Amino acid sequence: MDLGLHNRVALVLASSKGLGKAVAIELAKEGAKVIICGTDSEALAATKAEIEVFAPTKVVTFICDLTREEQRKQLVEQSIEAFGTIEILVTNTGGPAAGGIEQFNLDDWKHLYNLLFLSAVDIIQRVLPSMKAKRYGRILAITSITVKQPVDNLMSSNSVRTGLVGLVKSLSNEVAAYGITVNNLMPGYTDTNRLKHLIEKNPELNKVIESIPMKRFGTVEEFAATAAFLVSERASYITGQALAVDGGWIKGN
């Protein structure tokens, strides 16, 4: 299936590792020009080299701390300077620390709000004018299954990411007439370094496989394929949706 992504310009946040990296790679394989960013210059360089194997000249990298407003501003400006436009935006962040409410003080909550929510709002606001002018755009927020079904000891993700669900639904209604779709993609238990780290800290998490109907963790490639579809031409009539890629783990509808 041709997803219609050839030469589309995609900015994927927090894309030097994990799910963000997988999405950037998948979009590049589909022919998109991709902008990847992160705080780890070595990881960014490695990801760029990986993408350039099949998409030379179609990837640029920028260092960006998503908690810093000035760096977010520079990221969007530099991305537009590199490719002339941003047609696809995938918002993403590294996973927040595990813990219950007593593990986070007020400053921690402010940092988490800035990282998980404000960073997405800020960059969305910066790319929307050009999308509206073109009457075309795709915005995809990567959140978590925790926004639908809280996970024990992930208080920060359970709480703050939920705001993005309201943002996505509200924004989708505002911009649909401009040909812009806005959706929310919720990864479940996926075989990433973050999941491995969480399991190291809490071996009991290995037992979660028994609660997944497919009896296995997902792969980053499975998640990225879903993301690529949702930002493609083929998904032009899908907006305001929250889709879980979780092997059936969420118990509700």
C-alpha positions in Angstrom: 0.0 0.0 0.0 1.3 3.4 -1.0 0.8 5.7 2.1 1.4 8.8 0.1 4.3 10.0 2.3 6.9 10.5 -0.4 8.7 13.8 0.2 6.3 14.8 3.0 8.2 16.7 5.8 7.9 15.2 9.2 9.2 16.5 12.6 9.4 13.7 15.1 10.1 14.8 18.7 12.4 12.8 21.0 13.4 10.6 18.2 17.0 9.6 18.8 15.8 6.4 20.7 12.9 4.2 21.4 9.5 4.7 19.9 10.3 8.2 18.4 13.3 6.7 16.6 11.2 3.8 15.3 8.5 6.2 13.9 11.2 8.4 12.3 12.7 5.3 10.6 9.3 4.1 9.4 8.4 7.5 7.9 11.8 7.7 6.1 11.3 4.2 4.7 8.0 5.5 3.3 9.8 8.3 1.5 9.3 11.1 4.0 11.9 13.7 4.8 12.4 13.6 8.6 13.7 15.9 11.3 14.8 14.1 14.4 15.8 15.6 17.7 16.9 14.8 21.2 19.5 15.7 23.8 21.9 12.9 23.2 24.2 13.9 20.2 25.7 10.5 19.9 22.4 8.7 19.7 21.1 11.3 17.2 24.1 10.7 15.0 23.7 6.9 15.1 20.0 7.2 14.3 20.8 9.6 11.4 23.3 7.1 10.0 20.7 4.3 10.3 18.1 6.3 8.4 20.6 7.4 5.7 21.2 3.8 4.7 17.8 3.9 2.8 17.0 7.7 2.8 20.2 9.7 2.1 19.8 13.5 2.2 16.3 13.2 3.7 17.1 13.4 7.4 18.4 16.3 9.5 19.1 16.3 13.3 18.8 19.0 15.9 19.7 19.0 19.6 16.6 20.0 21.6 15.7 19.8 25.2 11.9 19.8 25.0 11.6 21.4 28.5 13.3 24.6 27.2 11.0 27.1 25.4 13.8 28.7 23.4 15.1 25.4 22.2 11.6 24.4 21.1 11.4 27.7 19.1 14.7 27.1 17.5 13.8 23.5 16.6 10.7 24.6 14.6 12.5 27.5 13.0 15.5 25.3 12.0 13.2 22.5 10.7 11.4 24.9 8.4 14.7 26.4 7.3 15.9 22.9 6.4 12.9 21.7 4.4 10.7 24.8 3.9 7.8 23.4 5.8 6.5 21.0 8.4 3.6 18.9 7.2 3.6 16.1 9.8 4.3 16.6 13.5 4.7 13.6 15.9 4.8 14.8 19.5 6.7 12.5 21.8 8.8 12.6 25.0 11.0 10.2 26.9 9.1 8.3 29.5 8.7 9.9 32.9 10.2 8.4 36.1 8.2 5.7 37.9 6.9 6.3 41.4 3.8 7.1 43.5 2.6 10.5 44.6 5.0 10.7 47.5 8.0 10.3 45.2 7.4 13.7 43.4 7.6 17.1 44.9 5.9 20.2 43.5 9.0 21.1 41.3 8.9 17.6 39.9 5.3 18.1 38.9 6.1 21.4 37.2 8.9 19.7 35.3 6.6 16.9 34.2 3.9 19.2 33.1 6.4 21.2 31.0 7.9 18.0 29.5 4.7 16.0 28.9 2.1 18.7 28.1 3.5 22.2 27.5 6.2 21.0 25.1 3.5 19.5 22.8 1.2 22.6 23.1 4.1 24.9 22.3 5.3 23.1 19.2 1.8 22.5 17.9 1.1 26.2 18.1 4.3 26.9 16.2 3.6 24.6 13.3 -0.2 25.2 13.0 0.1 28.5 11.0 1.9 26.9 8.1 -0.4 23.8 8.1 -3.4 26.0 8.0 -1.9 28.1 5.2 -1.3 24.9 3.2 -4.7 23.5 4.3 -2.9 20.2 5.0 -1.3 18.7 8.1 -1.0 15.7 10.3 -0.5 15.9 14.1 0.0 12.7 16.1 0.5 12.7 19.8 2.3 9.7 21.3 1.0 9.3 24.8 0.5 6.0 26.7 -2.1 3.3 27.6 -2.0 5.0 31.0 -4.3 7.7 29.8 -7.1 5.1 29.4 -6.1 2.6 32.2 -3.7 3.7 35.0 -0.6 1.6 35.6 0.5 1.1 39.2 3.6 3.1 40.2 3.4 5.4 37.1 1.6 8.3 38.8 3.3 11.0 36.7 2.3 9.4 33.4 -1.2 8.4 34.6 -1.8 12.0 35.6 -0.1 14.5 33.2 -0.4 12.7 29.9 -4.2 12.6 30.2 -4.3 16.3 29.4 -3.0 15.6 25.9 -6.1 13.5 25.2 -8.3 16.5 25.8 -6.0 18.6 23.7 -6.1 16.2 20.8 -9.9 15.9 20.7 -10.5 19.6 21.1 -7.8 20.6 18.5 -9.1 18.0 16.0 -12.4 19.8 16.0 -10.8 23.2 15.6 -8.6 22.4 12.6 -10.5 19.7 10.7 -11.8 22.2 8.1 -8.2 23.0 7.2 -7.4 19.5 6.2 -5.5 18.8 9.3 -5.9 15.6 11.3 -5.1 15.3 15.0 -4.9 11.9 16.7 -3.5 10.2 19.8 -1.5 7.0 19.7 -1.2 5.0 22.9 1.7 2.5 23.1 1.2 -0.4 25.4 4.0 -2.6 26.8 6.5 -2.4 24.0 10.0 -4.0 23.9 12.1 -0.8 24.4 15.1 0.0 26.6 12.7 1.9 28.9 10.6 -1.2 29.5 13.7 -3.2 30.1 14.8 -0.6 32.7 11.5 -0.6 34.4 11.6 -4.4 34.6 15.1 -4.3 36.1 13.8 -2.0 38.8 10.6 -4.1 39.3 11.0 -7.7 38.1 7.3 -8.2 38.9 6.6 -6.4 35.6 7.5 -9.5 33.8 4.2 -11.0 34.9 2.3 -8.3 33.0 2.6 -10.5 29.9 -0.1 -12.7 31.4 -2.5 -9.7 31.4 -1.9 -9.1 27.7 -4.2 -11.2 25.5 -1.5 -11.7 22.9 0.9 -12.9 25.7 3.9 -10.9 24.5 5.2 -7.4 24.4 4.8 -5.3 21.3 7.6 -4.4 19.0 8.7 -0.9 18.1 8.2 -1.8 14.4 4.5 -2.6 15.0 4.0 0.7 16.8 5.8 2.7 14.1 3.7 1.1 11.3 0.5 2.2 13.0 1.9 5.8 13.4 2.9 5.9 9.8 -0.6 5.0 8.7 -2.2 7.6 10.9 -0.1 10.4 9.4 -0.6 9.2 5.9 -2.8 10.1 3.0 -4.7 6.9 3.6 -5.9 8.1 7.0 -7.2 11.4 5.7 -10.7 10.9 7.3 -9.5 9.8 10.7 -9.2 12.5 13.3 -9.8 13.1 17.0 -9.2 9.4 17.7 -7.2 7.7 20.5 -5.8 4.4 19.3 -4.1 1.8 21.5 -1.3 -0.4 20.2 -1.3 -2.7 23.2 -2.1 -6.3 22.2 -5.5 -5.9 23.8 -4.3 -4.9 27.3 -6.8 -2.1 27.9 -9.9 -3.7 29.3 -12.4 -1.0 28.4 -13.6 0.1 24.9 
